[in-house]
Amino acid sequence: MSAIQAQGRQFGPYPVDKSQTFAETKLSFAFVNLKPVVPGHVLVSPDRVVQSFEDLEPGEVADLWLLVQKVGKVIKPHFKAASLTFAVQDGPAAGQSVPHLHVHILPRREGDFANNDEVYDAIDDQANAYRPKEASGQKLDMEAERRLRSPEEMSAEAAELRKAMSAFDQ
């Protein structure tokens, strides 16, 4: 990796100072988070400002995830983490607050959240700092919405998705 670009980058509408960027590739960059959920919570984003994962070119997808992997290999021991959480909120309804695709990387420790899935609520709460008030939707009660599915339901969904993937590849 070369020296960090002389000028900063954009994270959606927000400038990212070069001093906040700690890794880069030809097509992606990694930077520290303004409001981390846990110590070491960082972001990796493509240089090109795109809102959705589907907007990336194949080379950008590979570049982004290779940088995510490399950053994870570095921050896990640096923050003495037991594991890592990788999260992408792809669009406003998924909790994306900045209209620029980005991957959250969170170093995790045993017991850092009483319920492990609370990390996602924390990421969403952190994102609310950027979200306009009128963009807030009704919060779902995830436990009320979740139910165990039968193997048959799961198989049927997988078959539908295989068909959709096959159509996409043509």
Accessible surface in RSA format (square Angstrom, percent):
REM  Atomic radii and reference values for relative SASA: ProtOr
REM  Chains: A
REM  Algorithm: Lee & Richards
REM  Probe-radius: 1.40
REM  Slices: 20
REM RES _ NUM      All-atoms   Total-Side   Main-Chain    Non-polar    All polar
REM                ABS   REL    ABS   REL    ABS   REL    ABS   REL    ABS   REL
RES MET A   1   123.16  63.8  38.68  25.6  84.48 201.1  45.79  38.9  77.37 102.5
RES SER A   2    88.58  74.9  65.61  87.6  22.97  52.9  55.49 118.2  33.09  46.4
RES ALA A   3    91.03  83.7  64.02  98.8  27.01  61.4  75.96 107.0  15.06  39.9
RES ILE A   4    53.35  30.4  37.49  27.9  15.85  38.2  37.49  27.0  15.85  43.0
RES GLN A   5    64.42  36.0  56.62  41.4   7.80  18.6  27.35  58.2  37.07  28.1
RES ALA A   6    84.73  77.9  63.13  97.4  21.60  49.1  66.72  94.0  18.01  47.7
RES GLN A   7   116.59  65.2 108.71  79.4   7.88  18.8  59.93 127.6  56.66  43.0
RES GLY A   8    34.55  42.6   0.00   N/A  34.55  42.6  11.23  30.8  23.32  52.2
RES ARG A   9    21.54   9.0  13.22   6.7   8.33  19.8  16.77  22.9   4.78   2.9
RES GLN A  10    80.97  45.3  75.97  55.5   5.00  11.9  42.36  90.2  38.61  29.3
RES PHE A  11    17.10   8.6  17.10  10.6   0.00   0.0  17.10  10.4   0.00   0.0
RES GLY A  12     9.51  11.7   0.00   N/A   9.51  11.7   3.86  10.6   5.65  12.6
RES PRO A  13    85.99  62.7  56.99  52.0  29.00 105.4  66.74  55.1  19.25 119.6
RES TYR A  14    90.56  42.3  90.56  51.5   0.00   0.0  64.66  48.6  25.90  31.9
RES PRO A  15   105.27  76.7  89.03  81.2  16.25  59.1  89.03  73.5  16.25 101.0
RES VAL A  16     6.60   4.3   6.09   5.5   0.50   1.2   6.22   5.4   0.38   1.0
RES ASP A  17    77.01  53.9  68.80  68.5   8.21  19.4  24.25  57.1  52.77  52.6
RES LYS A  18   102.94  50.2  97.78  60.0   5.16  12.3  51.99  46.8  50.95  54.3
RES SER A  19    95.39  80.6  55.94  74.7  39.45  90.9  50.87 108.3  44.52  62.4
RES GLN A  20    81.95  45.8  79.71  58.3   2.24   5.3  14.62  31.1  67.33  51.1
RES THR A  21     8.72   6.2   1.01   1.0   7.71  18.4   0.17   0.2   8.54  12.9
RES PHE A  22    81.13  40.6  53.47  33.1  27.67  72.0  58.07  35.2  23.06  66.0
RES ALA A  23     7.43   6.8   7.28  11.2   0.15   0.3   7.43  10.5   0.00   0.0
RES GLU A  24    10.58   6.1  10.01   7.6   0.57   1.4   5.30  10.2   5.28   4.3
RES THR A  25    43.32  30.8  26.10  26.5  17.22  41.0  37.40  50.2   5.92   9.0
RES LYS A  26   184.95  90.2 152.16  93.4  32.79  78.1 106.87  96.2  78.08  83.2
RES LEU A  27    58.83  32.8  57.84  41.4   0.99   2.5  57.84  40.6   0.99   2.7
RES SER A  28     0.16   0.1   0.16   0.2   0.00   0.0   0.00   0.0   0.16   0.2
RES PHE A  29     0.07   0.0   0.07   0.0   0.00   0.0   0.07   0.0   0.00   0.0
RES ALA A  30     0.00   0.0   0.00   0.0   0.00   0.0   0.00   0.0   0.00   0.0
RES PHE A  31     8.24   4.1   8.24   5.1   0.00   0.0   8.24   5.0   0.00   0.0
RES VAL A  32    77.68  51.1  71.78  65.0   5.91  14.2  71.78  62.4   5.91  16.0
RES ASN A  33    15.17  10.5   2.24   2.2  12.94  31.2   0.26   0.6  14.91  14.4
RES LEU A  34   145.71  81.1 113.82  81.4  31.89  80.2 121.14  85.1  24.57  66.1
RES LYS A  35   105.25  51.3 103.48  63.5   1.77   4.2  69.05  62.2  36.19  38.6
RES PRO A  36    69.75  50.8  50.06  45.6  19.69  71.6  50.06  41.3  19.69 122.4
RES VAL A  37    34.47  22.7   4.35   3.9  30.12  72.6  10.31   9.0  24.16  65.5
RES VAL A  38    15.58  10.3  11.50  10.4   4.08   9.8  15.58  13.5   0.00   0.0
RES PRO A  39   101.27  73.8  89.97  82.0  11.30  41.1  98.41  81.2   2.86  17.8
RES GLY A  40    11.83  14.6   0.00   N/A  11.83  14.6   4.59  12.6   7.24  16.2
RES HIS A  41     3.29   1.8   0.00   0.0   3.29   8.4   0.00   0.0   3.29   3.8
RES VAL A  42     8.39   5.5   8.39   7.6   0.00   0.0   8.39   7.3   0.00   0.0
RES LEU A  43     8.52   4.7   8.52   6.1   0.00   0.0   8.52   6.0   0.00   0.0
RES VAL A  44     0.00   0.0   0.00   0.0   0.00   0.0   0.00   0.0   0.00   0.0
RES SER A  45     0.00   0.0   0.00   0.0   0.00   0.0   0.00   0.0   0.00   0.0
RES PRO A  46     0.14   0.1   0.14   0.1   0.00   0.0   0.14   0.1   0.00   0.0
RES ASP A  47    46.12  32.3  30.41  30.3  15.71  37.1  25.98  61.1  20.14  20.1
RES ARG A  48   107.40  45.1  97.68  49.8   9.72  23.1  69.27  94.7  38.14  23.1
RES VAL A  49    72.74  47.9  48.78  44.2  23.96  57.7  48.78  42.4  23.96  65.0
RES VAL A  50    11.42   7.5   6.37   5.8   5.04  12.2  11.42   9.9   0.00   0.0
RES GLN A  51    68.19  38.1  63.42  46.4   4.77  11.3  19.40  41.3  48.78  37.0
RES SER A  52    21.43  18.1  21.43  28.6   0.00   0.0  15.85  33.8   5.58   7.8
RES PHE A  53    78.50  39.3  76.77  47.5   1.73   4.5  76.77  46.5   1.73   5.0
RES GLU A  54   148.34  85.2 114.72  86.8  33.62  80.1  42.58  82.4 105.76  86.3
RES ASP A  55    66.81  46.8  52.29  52.0  14.52  34.3  17.39  40.9  49.42  49.3
RES LEU A  56    16.37   9.1   0.00   0.0  16.37  41.1   0.00   0.0  16.37  44.0
RES GLU A  57   105.01  60.3 104.30  78.9   0.71   1.7  36.54  70.7  68.47  55.9
RES PRO A  58   108.91  79.4  98.61  89.9  10.30  37.4 104.03  85.9   4.88  30.3
RES GLY A  59    43.85  54.1   0.00   N/A  43.85  54.1  35.38  97.1   8.48  19.0
RES GLU A  60    14.00   8.0  13.66  10.3   0.34   0.8   6.67  12.9   7.33   6.0
RES VAL A  61    43.89  28.9  43.89  39.7   0.00   0.0  43.89  38.1   0.00   0.0
RES ALA A  62    53.17  48.9  44.74  69.0   8.43  19.2  52.96  74.6   0.21   0.6
RES ASP A  63    24.45  17.1  20.31  20.2   4.14   9.8   7.57  17.8  16.88  16.8
RES LEU A  64     0.37   0.2   0.37   0.3   0.00   0.0   0.37   0.3   0.00   0.0
RES TRP A  65    90.28  36.2  86.32  41.8   3.95   9.3  83.32  44.4   6.96  11.3
RES LEU A  66   114.63  63.8 109.80  78.6   4.83  12.1 110.26  77.4   4.37  11.8
RES LEU A  67     1.70   0.9   0.25   0.2   1.44   3.6   1.50   1.1   0.19   0.5
RES VAL A  68     2.65   1.7   2.65   2.4   0.00   0.0   2.65   2.3   0.00   0.0
RES GLN A  69    96.52  54.0  90.31  66.0   6.20  14.8  26.76  57.0  69.76  52.9
RES LYS A  70   102.76  50.1 101.10  62.0   1.66   3.9  66.23  59.6  36.53  38.9
RES VAL A  71     3.77   2.5   2.32   2.1   1.45   3.5   3.77   3.3   0.00   0.0
RES GLY A  72     1.24   1.5   0.00   N/A   1.24   1.5   1.19   3.3   0.05   0.1
RES LYS A  73   141.91  69.2 122.33  75.1  19.59  46.6  81.12  73.0  60.79  64.8
RES VAL A  74    89.58  58.9  84.03  76.1   5.56  13.4  87.76  76.3   1.82   4.9
RES ILE A  75     7.86   4.5   7.86   5.9   0.00   0.0   7.86   5.7   0.00   0.0
RES LYS A  76    80.75  39.4  80.75  49.5   0.00   0.0  31.79  28.6  48.96  52.2
RES PRO A  77    88.63  64.6  69.64  63.5  18.99  69.0  78.26  64.6  10.37  64.5
RES HIS A  78   128.98  70.5 106.53  74.0  22.45  57.4  66.18  68.2  62.80  73.1
RES PHE A  79    58.08  29.1  54.67  33.9   3.41   8.9  57.58  34.9   0.50   1.4
RES LYS A  80   162.35  79.2 141.45  86.8  20.90  49.8 105.90  95.3  56.45  60.1
RES ALA A  81    14.36  13.2   0.08   0.1  14.28  32.5   0.60   0.9  13.76  36.4
RES ALA A  82    56.84  52.3  31.06  47.9  25.77  58.6  40.97  57.7  15.87  42.0
RES SER A  83    59.81  50.5  57.75  77.1   2.06   4.7  28.93  61.6  30.88  43.3
RES LEU A  84    40.91  22.8  15.49  11.1  25.42  63.9  15.49  10.9  25.42  68.4
RES THR A  85    14.08  10.0  10.13  10.3   3.95   9.4   5.69   7.6   8.39  12.7
RES PHE A  86    89.91  45.0  65.99  40.9  23.91  62.2  66.31  40.2  23.60  67.5
RES ALA A  87    12.77  11.7   6.57  10.1   6.20  14.1  12.77  18.0   0.00   0.0
RES VAL A  88    53.80  35.4  23.53  21.3  30.27  72.9  23.53  20.4  30.27  82.1
RES GLN A  89    21.95  12.3  18.47  13.5   3.48   8.3  11.34  24.1  10.61   8.0
RES ASP A  90    62.88  44.0  41.79  41.6  21.09  49.9  19.01  44.7  43.87  43.8
RES GLY A  91    11.21  13.8   0.00   N/A  11.21  13.8  11.21  30.8   0.00   0.0
RES PRO A  92    89.94  65.6  79.15  72.2  10.79  39.2  79.56  65.7  10.39  64.5
RES ALA A  93   116.84 107.4  70.11 108.2  46.73 106.3  83.06 117.0  33.78  89.5
RES ALA A  94    56.52  52.0  28.94  44.7  27.58  62.7  41.44  58.4  15.08  39.9
RES GLY A  95     8.27  10.2   0.00   N/A   8.27  10.2   7.53  20.7   0.74   1.7
RES GLN A  96     7.50   4.2   1.18   0.9   6.32  15.0   0.88   1.9   6.62   5.0
RES SER A  97    21.33  18.0   5.00   6.7  16.32  37.6   2.72   5.8  18.61  26.1
RES VAL A  98     2.46   1.6   2.27   2.1   0.18   0.4   2.46   2.1   0.00   0.0
RES PRO A  99    63.57  46.3  57.20  52.1   6.37  23.2  58.63  48.4   4.94  30.7
RES HIS A 100     0.00   0.0   0.00   0.0   0.00   0.0   0.00   0.0   0.00   0.0
RES LEU A 101     0.48   0.3   0.48   0.3   0.00   0.0   0.48   0.3   0.00   0.0
RES HIS A 102    10.86   5.9   9.02   6.3   1.83   4.7   1.03   1.1   9.83  11.4
RES VAL A 103     0.50   0.3   0.50   0.5   0.00   0.0   0.50   0.4   0.00   0.0
RES HIS A 104     4.96   2.7   4.96   3.4   0.00   0.0   4.72   4.9   0.24   0.3
RES ILE A 105     0.00   0.0   0.00   0.0   0.00   0.0   0.00   0.0   0.00   0.0
RES LEU A 106     0.00   0.0   0.00   0.0   0.00   0.0   0.00   0.0   0.00   0.0
RES PRO A 107     5.43   4.0   1.34   1.2   4.09  14.9   1.34   1.1   4.09  25.4
RES ARG A 108    16.25   6.8  16.11   8.2   0.14   0.3  10.17  13.9   6.08   3.7
RES ARG A 109   125.63  52.7 119.97  61.2   5.67  13.5  48.73  66.6  76.90  46.6
RES GLU A 110   162.78  93.5 134.41 101.7  28.37  67.6  63.03 121.9  99.74  81.4
RES GLY A 111    72.07  88.9   0.00   N/A  72.07  88.9  34.67  95.1  37.40  83.8
RES ASP A 112    53.64  37.6  19.13  19.0  34.51  81.6  26.27  61.8  27.37  27.3
RES PHE A 113    40.24  20.1  28.17  17.5  12.06  31.4  32.13  19.5   8.11  23.2
RES ALA A 114   109.27 100.5  58.77  90.7  50.50 114.9  70.79  99.7  38.48 101.9
RES ASN A 115    78.10  53.9  72.51  70.1   5.59  13.5  23.00  55.4  55.10  53.3
RES ASN A 116    99.02  68.3  93.10  90.0   5.92  14.2  31.71  76.3  67.31  65.1
RES ASP A 117    65.84  46.1  61.92  61.6   3.91   9.3  20.94  49.3  44.90  44.8
RES GLU A 118    68.64  39.4  66.65  50.4   1.99   4.7  22.48  43.5  46.16  37.7
RES VAL A 119     0.92   0.6   0.92   0.8   0.00   0.0   0.92   0.8   0.00   0.0
RES TYR A 120   108.43  50.6 103.61  59.0   4.82  12.5  71.08  53.4  37.36  46.1
RES ASP A 121    66.65  46.7  66.14  65.8   0.51   1.2  13.75  32.4  52.90  52.8
RES ALA A 122    22.99  21.1  16.36  25.2   6.64  15.1  20.46  28.8   2.54   6.7
RES ILE A 123     2.05   1.2   2.05   1.5   0.00   0.0   2.05   1.5   0.00   0.0
RES ASP A 124    40.40  28.3  40.40  40.2   0.00   0.0  11.65  27.4  28.75  28.7
RES ASP A 125    83.44  58.4  75.54  75.2   7.90  18.7  28.12  66.2  55.32  55.2
RES GLN A 126    11.88   6.6   9.22   6.7   2.66   6.3   5.31  11.3   6.57   5.0
RES ALA A 127     3.74   3.4   2.71   4.2   1.03   2.3   3.74   5.3   0.00   0.0
RES ASN A 128    68.70  47.4  55.94  54.1  12.77  30.7  23.83  57.4  44.87  43.4
RES ALA A 129    68.38  62.9  23.04  35.6  45.34 103.1  36.49  51.4  31.89  84.5
RES TYR A 130    51.41  24.0  33.86  19.3  17.55  45.7  32.04  24.1  19.37  23.9
RES ARG A 131    34.79  14.6  21.28  10.8  13.51  32.2  12.39  16.9  22.41  13.6
RES PRO A 132    72.88  53.1  60.27  54.9  12.61  45.9  72.81  60.1   0.07   0.4
RES LYS A 133   186.97  91.2 171.03 104.9  15.94  38.0 121.12 109.0  65.85  70.1
RES GLU A 134   154.73  88.8 117.29  88.7  37.45  89.2  76.59 148.1  78.14  63.8
RES ALA A 135    55.02  50.6  24.28  37.5  30.75  69.9  34.94  49.2  20.08  53.2
RES SER A 136    74.80  63.2  48.43  64.6  26.37  60.7  34.83  74.2  39.98  56.0
RES GLY A 137    67.96  83.8   0.00   N/A  67.96  83.8  39.21 107.6  28.75  64.4
RES GLN A 138   170.05  95.1 135.04  98.7  35.01  83.4  50.38 107.2 119.66  90.8
RES LYS A 139   140.78  68.7 114.37  70.2  26.41  62.9 108.36  97.5  32.43  34.5
RES LEU A 140   106.96  59.6  94.81  67.8  12.15  30.5  96.89  68.0  10.07  27.1
RES ASP A 141    92.57  64.8  80.04  79.7  12.53  29.6  38.06  89.6  54.51  54.4
RES MET A 142   105.22  54.5 101.58  67.2   3.63   8.7  93.20  79.2  12.02  15.9
RES GLU A 143   121.21  69.6 107.51  81.3  13.70  32.6  62.50 120.9  58.71  47.9
RES ALA A 144    78.62  72.3  36.84  56.9  41.78  95.0  48.64  68.5  29.99  79.4
RES GLU A 145   110.39  63.4  81.63  61.8  28.76  68.5  14.48  28.0  95.91  78.3
RES ARG A 146   135.99  57.1 115.31  58.8  20.69  49.3  36.70  50.2  99.30  60.2
RES ARG A 147   160.59  67.4 132.47  67.5  28.12  66.9  77.23 105.5  83.37  50.5
RES LEU A 148   176.81  98.5 156.51 112.0  20.30  51.0 158.09 111.0  18.72  50.4
RES ARG A 149   103.44  43.4  83.56  42.6  19.88  47.3  29.55  40.4  73.89  44.8
RES SER A 150    40.63  34.3  33.20  44.3   7.44  17.1  34.64  73.8   5.99   8.4
RES PRO A 151    98.07  71.5  93.73  85.4   4.34  15.8  97.42  80.4   0.66   4.1
RES GLU A 152   125.65  72.1 116.96  88.5   8.70  20.7  70.15 135.7  55.51  45.3
RES GLU A 153    69.82  40.1  60.97  46.1   8.85  21.1  41.00  79.3  28.82  23.5
RES MET A 154    98.89  51.2  94.06  62.3   4.83  11.5  79.68  67.7  19.21  25.5
RES SER A 155    69.71  58.9  62.36  83.2   7.35  16.9  36.33  77.4  33.38  46.8
RES ALA A 156    54.94  50.5  45.20  69.8   9.74  22.1  53.53  75.4   1.41   3.7
RES GLU A 157    71.37  41.0  69.35  52.5   2.02   4.8  17.68  34.2  53.69  43.8
RES ALA A 158    38.03  35.0  33.40  51.6   4.62  10.5  37.12  52.3   0.90   2.4
RES ALA A 159    45.05  41.4  41.33  63.8   3.72   8.5  42.08  59.3   2.97   7.9
RES GLU A 160   114.44  65.7 108.07  81.8   6.37  15.2  38.61  74.7  75.82  61.9
RES LEU A 161   104.84  58.4 104.66  74.9   0.18   0.5 104.78  73.6   0.06   0.2
RES ARG A 162   154.18  64.7 147.44  75.2   6.74  16.0  77.19 105.5  76.99  46.7
RES LYS A 163   155.02  75.6 147.95  90.8   7.06  16.8  97.18  87.5  57.84  61.6
RES ALA A 164    56.67  52.1  43.39  67.0  13.28  30.2  51.53  72.6   5.14  13.6
RES MET A 165   115.02  59.6 114.84  76.0   0.18   0.4  82.81  70.4  32.20  42.7
RES SER A 166    57.46  48.6  49.58  66.2   7.88  18.1  30.73  65.4  26.73  37.5
RES ALA A 167    68.08  62.6  50.99  78.7  17.09  38.9  54.19  76.3  13.89  36.8
RES PHE A 168   164.08  82.1 139.83  86.6  24.25  63.1 148.70  90.2  15.38  44.0
RES ASP A 169   111.67  78.2  75.02  74.7  36.65  86.7  31.23  73.5  80.44  80.2
RES GLN A 170   179.26 100.2 115.61  84.5  63.65 151.6  72.13 153.5 107.13  81.3
END  Absolute sums over single chains surface
CHAIN  1 A    11024.7       8825.5       2199.2       6653.2       4371.5
END  Absolute sums over all chains
TOTAL         11024.7       8825.5       2199.2       6653.2       4371.5
